[in-house]
Amino acid sequence: MEVEKAYRIKRNSDFQTIYRRGKSFANRQFVVYVMPDKNLTHFQLGISVSKKLGNAVTRNRIKRAIRENFKVHKEDMIAKKIIVIARQPAKDMTVLEIQKSLEHVLKIAKLFNKRIK
């Protein structure tokens, strides 16, 4: 089951607004921008993976791993607009490593509504 369309941020203008107004949190592999929105009943996710990280296959693998992580934690996420930007070290990571790193930065951003182990 993919992350439904309602959970996606697609428009460039939405990305720009979140970059400007949101707060950012980062570790070595990911930058996460977070913006509250009181009209949301669930989180919305935007993913940005630069062409500098590799070819389409590599970029799509990273995006799939990020989406998978949000699917796993769907019930635990606070309703905010979230953008995840992959940094250079992410291209050499396994799906499990991406998940661990992403969970780490999401904890820093306090996006989980319960304690995640």
Beta strands, then each sheet from edge to edge (+ up, - down):
strand 1: 23-26
strand 2: 30-36
strand 3: 44-48
strand 4: 80-86
sheet 1: 1+ 2- 4+ 3+
end
